[in-house]
Amino acid sequence: MKTLTLEDYQKAGEEFWPKYWYVAKELGEDAKPEQILKVMEAVGTVAMKLKVEETLAPFGFNKKEKE
């Protein structure tokens, strides 16, 4: 496996840092990096669950009938 390049880090950072700073702002200026990362994981779990529900539901008998 090849090592990660600076370009790989930059590309990942474009997605990571806005999320990190959003959570840091919500937690306040006294938040430690460990706390921010833990909350990011929890919020990411909720976001993924919502995205899956949005993508899959409703189906079968749960569909709303068109009027």
C-alpha positions as CSV (number, residue, x, y, z in Angstrom):
1,M,0.0,0.0,0.0
2,K,1.3,3.4,-0.9
3,T,1.7,6.2,1.6
4,L,-0.6,9.1,1.7
5,T,0.6,12.2,-0.2
6,L,0.2,15.8,0.7
7,E,-2.5,16.0,-2.0
8,D,-4.4,13.2,-0.3
9,Y,-4.3,15.1,3.0
10,Q,-5.4,18.4,1.3
11,K,-8.4,16.6,-0.3
12,A,-9.5,15.0,3.0
13,G,-9.0,18.3,4.8
14,E,-11.4,20.1,2.5
15,E,-14.1,17.8,3.8
16,F,-12.9,17.4,7.4
17,W,-12.0,20.9,8.6
18,P,-15.4,22.6,7.9
19,K,-17.1,19.8,10.0
20,Y,-14.5,20.1,12.7
21,W,-14.8,23.9,13.0
22,Y,-18.6,23.7,13.0
23,V,-18.6,21.3,15.9
24,A,-15.9,23.3,17.7
25,K,-18.0,26.4,17.4
26,E,-21.1,24.6,18.7
27,L,-19.2,23.3,21.7
28,G,-17.6,26.6,22.6
29,E,-14.1,27.9,22.9
30,D,-13.2,25.7,25.9
31,A,-13.7,22.5,24.0
32,K,-10.7,20.2,23.7
33,P,-9.8,18.4,20.4
34,E,-10.7,15.0,21.9
35,Q,-14.2,16.3,22.8
36,I,-14.7,17.8,19.4
37,L,-13.7,14.5,17.7
38,K,-16.0,12.5,19.9
39,V,-19.0,14.8,19.2
40,M,-18.1,14.7,15.4
41,E,-18.4,10.9,15.5
42,A,-21.7,11.0,17.3
43,V,-23.1,13.7,14.9
44,G,-21.8,11.8,11.9
45,T,-23.6,8.7,13.1
46,V,-26.9,10.6,13.4
47,A,-26.3,12.3,10.0
48,M,-25.6,8.9,8.3
49,K,-28.8,7.4,9.9
50,L,-30.9,10.3,8.6
51,K,-29.3,10.0,5.1
52,V,-30.1,6.3,5.0
53,E,-33.7,6.9,6.1
54,E,-34.1,9.7,3.5
55,T,-32.7,7.4,0.7
56,L,-34.6,4.2,1.6
57,A,-38.0,5.4,3.0
58,P,-40.8,5.2,2.4
59,F,-41.2,1.8,0.6
60,G,-43.7,-1.0,0.5
61,F,-46.8,-0.4,2.6
62,N,-45.2,2.8,4.0
63,K,-45.6,4.6,0.7
64,K,-48.0,7.5,0.6
65,E,-50.5,7.2,-2.1
66,K,-50.7,9.9,-4.7
67,E,-53.9,11.8,-4.7
